[in-house]
Amino acid sequence: MSVFLPLIFLLTAASGTAVVLVRDPNRQIFAICANGLVLTILFTALQAPDVALSELAVGAAAVPLLFLVALMAVRAGKVERENGKGGDS
């Protein structure tokens, strides 16, 4: 366990850095999901199963799904405005 925990910490740092450095919104959503999964593994290794399950539900599933839906809605609105169907212009 003494070698496993520092590797998980490094993986956590790498996944968090990837979330910040990725520029494409689609890839950033997947990076957020991967970060949630890595944090779930970290919390499991630290023997916090309740926090790990919460992170799995929220950080790896709910938040990326909400971001994906919001991104799709923004892109759909942009297409409608470009086609002249928007009501604001």
C-alpha positions as CSV (number, residue, x, y, z in Angstrom):
1,M,0.0,0.0,0.0
2,S,2.9,2.4,0.6
3,V,3.7,2.4,-3.2
4,F,0.1,2.4,-4.4
5,L,-1.0,5.6,-2.5
6,P,1.7,7.9,-4.0
7,L,0.9,6.6,-7.5
8,I,-2.8,7.5,-6.9
9,F,-1.8,10.9,-5.7
10,L,0.3,11.5,-8.8
11,L,-2.6,10.3,-11.0
12,T,-4.9,12.6,-9.2
13,A,-2.6,15.6,-9.8
14,A,-2.2,14.6,-13.5
15,S,-6.0,14.3,-14.0
16,G,-6.6,17.6,-12.3
17,T,-4.0,19.3,-14.5
18,A,-5.5,17.7,-17.6
19,V,-8.9,19.2,-16.6
20,V,-7.3,22.7,-16.5
21,L,-5.2,22.4,-19.6
22,V,-7.6,20.8,-22.1
23,R,-9.2,23.5,-24.3
24,D,-11.9,21.6,-26.2
25,P,-15.1,21.5,-24.2
26,N,-16.0,18.0,-25.2
27,R,-12.6,16.6,-24.1
28,Q,-12.8,18.7,-21.0
29,I,-16.0,17.0,-20.0
30,F,-14.3,13.6,-20.4
31,A,-11.4,14.9,-18.4
32,I,-13.7,16.0,-15.6
33,C,-15.3,12.5,-15.7
34,A,-11.8,10.8,-15.5
35,N,-10.8,13.1,-12.6
36,G,-14.0,12.0,-10.8
37,L,-13.1,8.3,-11.3
38,V,-9.5,8.9,-10.1
39,L,-10.8,10.7,-7.0
40,T,-13.1,7.7,-6.4
41,I,-10.2,5.4,-6.5
42,L,-8.2,7.6,-4.2
43,F,-11.0,7.8,-1.6
44,T,-11.5,4.0,-1.8
45,A,-7.7,3.6,-1.2
46,L,-8.0,6.0,1.8
47,Q,-10.8,3.8,3.2
48,A,-13.6,6.3,2.8
49,P,-16.2,4.3,0.9
50,D,-19.0,6.8,1.6
51,V,-17.1,9.7,0.1
52,A,-16.0,7.4,-2.8
53,L,-19.6,6.6,-3.6
54,S,-20.6,10.2,-3.4
55,E,-17.7,11.2,-5.7
56,L,-18.6,8.5,-8.1
57,A,-22.2,9.6,-8.3
58,V,-21.5,13.4,-8.4
59,G,-18.0,13.8,-9.8
60,A,-18.0,11.1,-12.4
61,A,-21.6,11.0,-13.5
62,A,-23.9,13.9,-12.6
63,V,-21.6,16.9,-13.1
64,P,-20.2,15.7,-16.5
65,L,-23.7,14.8,-17.6
66,L,-25.0,18.3,-16.7
67,F,-22.0,19.9,-18.5
68,L,-22.7,17.8,-21.6
69,V,-26.4,18.7,-21.7
70,A,-25.5,22.4,-21.2
71,L,-22.9,22.3,-24.0
72,M,-25.4,20.6,-26.3
73,A,-28.0,23.3,-25.5
74,V,-25.6,26.1,-26.2
75,R,-24.6,24.6,-29.5
76,A,-28.2,24.0,-30.5
77,G,-29.0,27.6,-29.8
78,K,-26.0,28.8,-31.8
79,V,-27.1,26.7,-34.8
80,E,-30.7,28.2,-34.5
81,R,-29.3,31.7,-34.4
82,E,-27.1,31.1,-37.4
83,N,-30.1,29.8,-39.4
84,G,-32.2,32.8,-38.5
85,K,-34.7,30.9,-36.3
86,G,-33.7,32.7,-33.1
87,G,-36.3,35.1,-31.6
88,D,-33.8,37.5,-30.1
89,S,-32.3,39.1,-33.3
